[in-house]
Amino acid sequence: MTPGSTVESGDDQLDPLTIAERWMLDGREVAVATVIETWGSAPRPVGSHLVIDEEGNFSGSVSGGCVEGAVISEAADVIASGEPKMLEFGVADETAWRVGLSCGGKIQVYLERVG
């Protein structure tokens, strides 16, 4: 699998947390991003997950487009440091247009290393 790719087609039916467990059993370093709060229009509900490994492979979804790109980028730091992060994306943020939440939504994502 190449960096930045999603899991194999047979795995895409699995829950992201099941995939995270499988990746950890394979010896990979893994971070999990979880939507913990939404306001207004948000593409994914509270409780949605995105799992990311140390090579940038990912599965699941917390939003879409550039927001997920930003979360995947932050995951590298979280995996390396072990320190969790609280990420917030929304229309009030100057990065709203850049990360794709120009629709007026706002999401809060908790990102942590697991395993």
N, C-alpha and C positions, 0 to 999 in steps of 0.2 A: 504494500500500500504506500502511496506517495504522500509526503507531508501535505496537510491541508485537505486530504480526501476524506470522504465519509467511510463508514464501515462497508464491508462486502454486502452485496445485494441480499444474501440470505439472512444477514443480521438486522436489516433495516426494519423488520417486523418486531424486534425485541425492544423492550423498555430500555431507555438510556442507562438506567441504574444497573440493569442486568448486564449491559455491555460494559459498563465501568467495572463491575465485578470480574467479568471475564478478562478484561485488559489487565487488571491488577494481578490476577492469577497467572497471566502470561509474563509478569515481571515489569509491566509498564508503570510509569508514574502517571497519575491521573488527577485531574481537577474536575469538580462538578459545579456547574452554575445552576442556580435555582431562582426562578421568579418568585419573589416574596411579597411584592405588592404592585398593583397597577392602579392607574388613575386615568379616567377618560378612555380614549380609544387605544387599545393595546392588542397586538396580534396574537399573543399567547396568554393563557390564563395563569393565575397564581398556581405554583406547584410544578410548572413546566421545567424540564431539565435539559441541559446541554452538557455532555461529557467531552473532555479534551485530554489527549495524552501529550507526553513531552515532545513528540514529533509534530504536533499540530493536527493530528487526526481528530475528528470529532463526530459525534452522533447526537441526535436530538435537536431541540430548538427552544430558544428563549424569546425570540422576537423575529428576526429576519434581517436580511441584507447587511448593512453596515454595522448595525448594533451587534450582531453575532460576530462579525469580524473584530470588533473592538473587544468583546468578551474573550474570544480566542486569543487575541494578542495579550491581554492581561493575564490569562491563564498561565502563560509561560513564566511570568514573574511569581505567581502564586505557587506553582509547582517547584520552582527553584528556591524560594524563600520559606515556604511552609506557612506564610502569613496569609490569612484570609482577607478578602476585600469586599466592601460593599460598593456596588456600582449603581449609578443612577443615570438614566437617560430620559430626556423629556423636552417638551416644547419650550419650557422656561430656560433651559440650558442653552448656552451659545452654540453647543455642538449639535443641537437638535436637527438642523437641516443636514449637517454633515453625516450623521449616523442614521438618518432616515425616519425620524419621528416628527416630521413636519405636519402630521395629521392631528396633532394636539394631544397625543397620548403621552403617558409617562410610565416608566417601569423602574422597579428597583430589583437588582439581581445580587444575590449573595454568591460569592465565588470562593471555593475552598479546595485544598488538596485533600485527597482521601487515600487511605491505605497506610 
